[in-house]
């Protein structure tokens, strides 16, 4: 059997734009499906060593929800690099300050941890409200 390799020109010509409305959707479900599209796992020419994924625009990031008690228990940790420089930010405070970060963080952790994963992550566009500047790309709505 011969292995078919997709050429970079074919990958660029085949890229699509999708739009996801995250209003009243569960964070983990949205993140897994968005990560799958960014990687290109929904395409027949998927290869682990190539970025064959599509662009994804997520709107209404401020309306995403969590199940159970996670909304009051989930935290985000960051560190300044100095001794004692750790900060813990609760989910509800992060949702009010930077709602885009919630989806970006969840999706980033589901992508590969290498240069290819960073390239895939650049194709994700997240917006808190229902307005976005990508109308010229004619994104197709996608339901999960």
N, C-alpha and C positions, 0 to 999 in steps of 0.2 A: 504494500500500500504506500502511496505517496502522500506526504503531508503538504497541504496547501497553506502557504504563507500569504497573509494579506499585506499588500504593499501600502506604504504610508499615504500615497495619493488616493487609493481606494478608501482608506479609513476616513480621510478628511472629507471626501465627497459624500460619504454615507452618514455623516453626523446629523442628528436631529436635535431639536429643542423640545423639551417637555415642560409643562407647568403643573405643579401640584398645589392644591389648596389644602393646607394643613389644619383648617378650622375644624375643631372637635374630633381630630384624629389622635390616636395614641402615639406618643413620641417614638417609641421603639419600632412600631410597625412602619411609620413613615421613614425612619432612618434606614432600616434594612432594605426597603424597596428603593429608596433613592440611591443608596450605596451600590445596589445591584445594577441600576441603570448607568451610574457613573463608570462602573467597571466594564460594562458591556456584556454582562452575563446573560442578558436577554437576547443576544444576537447569535446566529449560528457560526459566525467567524470569530468567536471569543477565543483569545489566547492570553495566558497568564503573563506573558512577557511583553504584551502590547497594550496600548491605551486605545481600545476600540469603542469606548463608551460614548454616551451622548451628554448633552448639556441639560441641566435640570434647574428650573426656577421654582423656588418654594415661596408661596405667599401666605399671609396670615399666620406667621410664625408665633405671634403673640397669643394665638387662640389654641395652640396645641395643648393636649392634656396628658396627665399621667393617671394610672389606675391605682386603686387602693390608697394607702397612706403615703405613697411616694412623694406627693406634692409637699408634704410637711417634713419629710425625712431626708429627701435627696439634697446633697450638697455638692458644690464644685470647689476644688482645692487648687490653689496656685501658690507659688513660692517666688520670692524676690531674688533668692540666691544668697541672701545674707542670713546669718544666724538669727533664728526667731522670726524669720520673714514669711512664715506661712500664713495664708489667709483662707478661711473657709467661708464660702458664700452660699446661703440657702437658695433653693430652687425658686421660691416665690420672689426673692429680691432680684435674682438674675433675670427672671421673667419680666419684671417691671422695668429693669434698667437696660438689659441687652437681650431681647427675646430671640434675635437672630443667632446668638452664640449657642443657645440651647440645641438647636438643630444642627448647626455646624459642628459642635463638639461631638454629638452622638454619631454623625455620619463620618467624621474624621477618624474616630476610633474603630470604625468598621472597614476602613480602607487599608490597603497594604501599608506597612510602616517603612517605606523606602522612597526613592526619588519618583518612581512611577505613581505611587499613592499620592504624593504631593502634586503631581501633574494632574491626576484625576480630580483632586479636591478643588482645583482652580476652575473646574467646569460647573461648580455648584454656586448658585446665586440665591441668597435667602433675604427676604424682606418681611418686616414686621406687619405691615398693612397689606391691603389688596392691590396697591399700585406698584408697578414695576416698569423699568425703562427698556424692556426687551420686546416691545410689540413688533418691531421691524423684523425680528427673527421668526415670527409666526409660530410661537410655541403651541404644541398640541396638548390639550388637557388630558391628564391621565388619572384614573381612579384606582385606588387600592382597596 
